[in-house]
């Protein structure tokens, strides 16, 4: 196998010392899906399952140099964007994406940690909407994030559809509004997908657990990995949904708070099926 035939994925995000989210979750996911993972770290966070205890953003130039180092040498088939924190970092990342003309871009608009810590400054939201969303092939907000991006409250599936239209109008080609925060859930979680023409609903089993730290990072990383391997966006989203479903269902039960998901559950299930 030549070097250029290896699918390559880049994650631009923050570091999570607890290993459940951010750069760590992304690289684990890339590895589990047979993709060579690379990273550009935007911030160092002090985290465990009980919450975020510190955020140390890097200078925007550090992000730019990391992206340039990867883009000018190894190359990138697909990339995902997670925690960016500030308007300067957002503008820098957007500039680099345009420079390399990357079009397989997955944006996970990380704003608030599960414990409530701010991971995207309020003044950065407009930069995210104007600079990054027009570059996104796929954007994967949860319901609270979709409310911020669309500027509206979401209480029903009809609200979600309207929010998806609003976010699509900001430039993202495909909008995936995740259903994990829905108020009307019973036994199922419904992720809503909108491509500008039609709506698609992906349904999964609702798992009653507190061990959901990093679900958004892992889901978007799985989509990115599958895009890097040549899947269509819809195939990649469907596969990513299966990956995170397995990761939540086969919990690791680590820590005293919101524990991480099981990044090797999907691979182990496939091994068992084919053994």
N, C-alpha and C positions, 0 to 999 in steps of 0.2 A: 504494500500500500504506500503510495507516495504521500508526501506531507500535505500536498494541496487537496488530496481526496478526503482528508480527515475533517469532518464537520467541526467548525470553530464558532464558539459563542462567547460574547463579551458581556459581563455584567458591570454596570456603572451604578454603584450604590454604597451604602454605609456598612461598616463592619459591626457584627453583633458578637460580643465576647461570649455570650451564652450558646452560640452556634445554631440557634433555631431559625433565625431570619437573616436578612441582609446578604452580604457577600458569601457568608459561610453556607447558608441554605441554597443559594444559587449554584455555587460550585459543586455542592453535593448532588444537586439535581442534575446538572450537566453531566457529571460523571456517571450517575445511575442510568442516564439515557444515551450513553456512549458518544458523548460530545466533548471535545477538548475545550475546557473552560479557561477564560482569562478574566482579569478584573481591573477596574479602575476605582479606587476607594475614594469616596467623597467626604466621609466623616468616620471617626472612631466613636462608637457608643459603648458605654458601660452598662451591660445588661445581664440579667438572669431571668428566671421564670417569674420573679416577683415584680419586674418592671425595669424601666430605663432609669439609671441612676446618674448618668452624665452623657453629654454630647459634645464632642470635640471636632468641629468641622475643619477640614483641611483647606488651604488656600485654593481658589479656583484654578490657579496655574498648575497645581499638583494634579488635579483631575485632567487638565488639558495634556500635560506631559505624559501621563500614564496612557491615555487614549492614543496619543500620537505614537508612542513606543510600540503599542500593539498594532495599530492600523498601518504603520509604515513598514512593518516587518512580517508578522505572522498572518495578518488578514483576518477578516471577520465575515462570517456568513449570516449571522443574526446577532442582535444585541438587545439587552433589556436594561431599562432604567428604573431604579428604585429610589432610595432616599437621596435627595439632592440638597435639601435644607435651605439654600439661599438663592436669591435672584441671580447673583454673580455666577454661581456654579451652574445654574440652569442655562444661562446664556452661553457660557463656555462650552457646555456639553452640546447644545444645539449647533453651535458654530462648528464643532468637530464633526458632528454627524453630516452636516452639509458639505464640509470639506472633503470627506471621503465618499460622499454620495451613497451612504448606507440607506437602504429602504426597508429592510426587514427589522423594524424597530418596534419593540414591545414596551409600552410605558405603564408601569405600576405606580400610580400617583400616591406614593406613601406620604401621609400627612400626620397621623396621630398613632402612637403606639397603643397597644391594648391597655396599658396602665394609665393612659391619658397624656403621656409626654409628647410635646410638640416636635415632630420630625420634619416639618416644612413650615418655615416662617410664614406668617400671614401675608406679608408683602411679596412673597414668592409665588403665590397662587396665580396672579395675573401673568407673571412670566411663564409659568407652566402652561397656561392656557394659550398664550400668544406665541411662545417660542417652540414648545415641544410637541403639543398636540398636533399641529399641522405636519409634523414629521413622523407621526405614529402610524404604523400599519395596524396595530392592535393596542387598545388602552383598556385596563382592567380595574376600574374603581370598584370598591365596595359601596354599599348604599350611602353611608355618611360622606364618603369622598365624592360620589356622584352628585349628592346634594350641593356640595360646595362648587363643583365644576359647572353644574347646570343652573345654580342659583335658585333652587326650589326645594320644597319639602317633598319627600317620597314616602307615601303611606300605603300605596297599592301598586299592583302590576301596571295599571294604566299610567300611574305617575312614573314608574320606571321607564315605560316606553317613551313618555314625553321627555324625560331626562336624557335618555339615550339619543333621541333626535337632537337635542340641544348640544350634547357633547360631540356628536357627529358633525354638527354645523361648525364646530370650532376647528375642524380639520382632520380629526382621527378617522381613518378609513373604516375600522371595525371597532365597535364599542361592546365590551362585555361588562355588564353590571352584575356583580356577584350577589348571590342571594343570602349569604350567611347572616346578614343583619336584618333580614326581613321581619316585620312585625306580625305577619300573618302565616308564619310557618307552622306546620304540624309535623308530619313525618317526612317531608321532602324539602330539599333545598333546590330552588330553581335559579339558574344563571341565565340571564337574558342577553342575547347576542343581536346586534343590529349592524347591518352592513351598508346602510343608506337606502336599501331597497326593501328588505324583508327582515322580519324578526324570527329568531329561532330560540327555543327554550331547551336548555340542557338540565335534566332532572337527576338529582342524586339523593341518596338516603341521608336523612338528618341524623347525625351522630351526637348524642348527648355527652359532651366531654368539655373539660376546661383546657385540654391540651391541644390548643389550636394556634400557638405562637408561630408566626412565619408562614401561615397558610397562603397569604397573598403573594409573598415573595416566591414561594415554592411553585404555586400555580403559574405565575407569569414566567418563571424560569423554565418550567416544563414546556410551555408554549414556545419559548425562544429556542430551546434545544431542538424541538421537532421542526421548527421553521429552518433551522440551520441544516437539518438533515434532508430538506427538500419537500416536506409536507406542505400542503395548501393551508392557508390560515384556518379554515374550518376543521380540517383534520387535526391540525396542531392544537386547537382549542379543545376539541373533543378528547384527544389523547392527554392533554394537560389536566383536564377534568378528572379523567380516570386515575391519573397519577396522584393528584391531591386527595381524591376520595380514599384510595388505598392508604395513603400516608396518615389520614385522620382516623380511619377505622382501626388500623393496626397500631394503636398508640404505644409510645415508649414509657409513659407515666413517669417522666423525670421532673424533679424539682417540686417546690412547694406551691407554685402558682400556675400561671399559664405555660404549660410545658410545650416543648417542640413536637412537631409531627415526625413520623417515621419515614425518612427519606429512602430507605431501602425496601420498603414494603412492596412497592409496585414490581420491582425486579424479582423479589423472592416469590411473589405470587406467580409470575410468568415462568420462573424456574420450576415451580411445583407442577404447573399445568403441563409442561413439556418434559417432565422427568418420568 
